[in-house]
């Protein structure tokens, strides 16, 4: 999976993203009182995993 098809996703601890246009941040509910933000990148968007999460099978 290269991440080019509709529905593909990436998951990591820190993700760097670049785009020509970025939407306003929207607060979303993840679980109970935990909140997160969602933005939409449009026009030539690119995202790179900068740091893999520990839960991805990697030892620290």
Backbone bond lengths (Angstrom), bond angles and torsions (degrees), N, CA, C in turn:
res aa  C-N    CA-C-N  psi(-1)  N-CA   C-N-CA  omega(-1)  CA-C   N-CA-C  phi
1 X - - - 1.457 - - 1.529 108.84 -
2 X 1.292 116.67 121.56 1.457 122.18 -179.55 1.516 112.72 -96.86
3 X 1.335 118.78 -15.23 1.446 120.76 -179.96 1.515 114.02 89.14
4 X 1.327 117.19 25.76 1.458 120.71 -179.35 1.516 113.31 -103.93
5 X 1.323 118.35 -15.72 1.460 121.76 -175.64 1.525 111.16 -91.59
6 X 1.336 115.47 156.59 1.467 121.29 177.29 1.529 108.54 -62.39
7 X 1.326 116.33 130.74 1.462 120.99 179.54 1.520 113.78 96.09
8 X 1.336 119.26 -12.95 1.462 121.20 176.74 1.528 109.39 -68.50
9 X 1.319 116.63 148.34 1.465 120.27 179.86 1.517 109.92 -142.30
10 X 1.333 115.49 162.47 1.457 121.97 173.95 1.519 107.17 -124.63
11 X 1.327 116.20 152.38 1.453 121.23 -176.04 1.520 107.56 -138.41
12 X 1.322 118.09 129.69 1.450 121.46 179.47 1.511 111.23 -166.18
13 X 1.323 116.76 174.71 1.461 122.37 179.58 1.523 110.54 -75.52
14 X 1.329 116.10 -42.39 1.464 120.70 178.36 1.523 107.73 -136.64
15 X 1.329 115.52 126.83 1.460 122.31 -178.30 1.527 108.43 -123.66
16 X 1.315 116.41 129.72 1.460 122.17 177.94 1.523 107.39 -100.16
17 X 1.334 116.23 132.13 1.458 119.93 -178.39 1.522 110.35 -131.05
18 X 1.334 115.56 146.18 1.450 122.03 177.62 1.524 107.95 -133.26
19 X 1.318 116.40 144.20 1.462 121.05 176.93 1.520 109.28 -164.37
20 X 1.321 115.79 160.33 1.464 119.83 176.07 1.521 111.19 -71.83
21 X 1.323 116.44 -39.67 1.465 120.55 -179.29 1.523 109.99 -126.29
22 X 1.324 115.01 139.25 1.459 121.93 179.27 1.522 107.74 -129.44
23 X 1.338 116.64 133.06 1.461 120.50 179.20 1.531 110.00 -75.66
24 X 1.316 115.97 167.08 1.461 120.56 174.37 1.525 109.01 -67.92
25 X 1.342 118.20 143.95 1.468 120.48 178.13 1.534 111.25 -63.45
26 X 1.321 116.06 138.79 1.461 122.71 177.62 1.521 107.31 -119.88
27 X 1.328 117.68 129.12 1.458 121.73 178.80 1.526 108.73 -77.51
28 X 1.344 115.99 129.21 1.471 121.50 177.95 1.523 108.62 -124.14
29 X 1.314 117.04 158.12 1.458 122.61 179.14 1.525 108.39 -95.86
30 X 1.323 117.35 126.21 1.462 121.78 178.50 1.528 110.40 -95.05
31 X 1.326 118.60 -52.53 1.460 122.12 176.54 1.529 108.23 -162.36
32 X 1.320 115.52 128.43 1.472 122.69 179.27 1.527 111.27 50.29
33 X 1.335 117.47 -115.39 1.465 120.86 -177.83 1.530 113.15 -90.65
34 X 1.317 117.54 -3.04 1.453 119.98 -178.24 1.523 110.34 -78.34
35 X 1.305 115.76 131.74 1.452 121.37 -178.35 1.531 109.59 -117.68
36 X 1.287 115.98 159.06 1.462 122.41 176.68 1.519 107.68 -144.82
37 X 1.312 116.44 172.47 1.455 120.83 177.48 1.520 109.20 -120.15
38 X 1.324 115.59 148.18 1.457 121.79 177.82 1.528 108.32 -126.79
39 X 1.333 115.88 134.11 1.458 121.02 172.78 1.523 107.31 -128.93
40 X 1.310 116.05 157.13 1.452 121.40 178.83 1.521 108.11 -114.92
41 X 1.333 116.19 125.81 1.458 122.16 177.68 1.519 108.25 -98.32
42 X 1.333 117.78 130.88 1.457 120.79 179.21 1.526 109.53 -131.24
43 X 1.298 115.91 163.26 1.461 125.01 179.09 1.522 112.14 61.00
44 X 1.313 115.69 95.23 1.458 123.30 175.63 1.530 111.65 61.00
45 X 1.323 117.57 49.29 1.467 122.78 -178.15 1.529 110.81 -79.61
46 X 1.322 115.91 144.81 1.452 123.55 179.35 1.518 108.53 -142.25
47 X 1.330 117.97 135.51 1.466 122.13 177.06 1.526 108.73 -132.32
48 X 1.334 115.73 138.42 1.462 122.51 -177.65 1.516 108.74 -131.14
49 X 1.336 117.21 134.19 1.463 120.92 175.07 1.515 107.56 -77.71
50 X 1.334 116.82 117.04 1.461 122.67 -179.29 1.526 111.05 -90.29
51 X 1.319 117.09 -32.66 1.468 121.12 -179.75 1.518 108.21 -144.71
52 X 1.318 116.65 123.95 1.451 122.34 -179.58 1.527 110.12 -75.36
53 X 1.323 117.53 144.05 1.459 121.24 178.19 1.510 111.95 -74.80
54 X 1.310 117.67 154.18 1.471 121.57 179.99 1.518 111.90 -66.17
55 X 1.323 116.68 -30.75 1.450 121.73 -177.02 1.520 112.11 -73.64
56 X 1.323 119.08 -0.70 1.469 122.43 -178.64 1.526 111.87 -88.47
57 X 1.316 117.40 17.66 1.464 120.69 177.52 1.522 113.90 89.24
58 X 1.311 118.63 10.65 1.457 121.74 179.60 1.529 109.69 -103.59
59 X 1.311 115.86 139.89 1.456 120.87 174.06 1.519 109.04 -84.28
60 X 1.345 118.45 145.18 1.484 119.85 178.98 1.502 112.94 -67.43
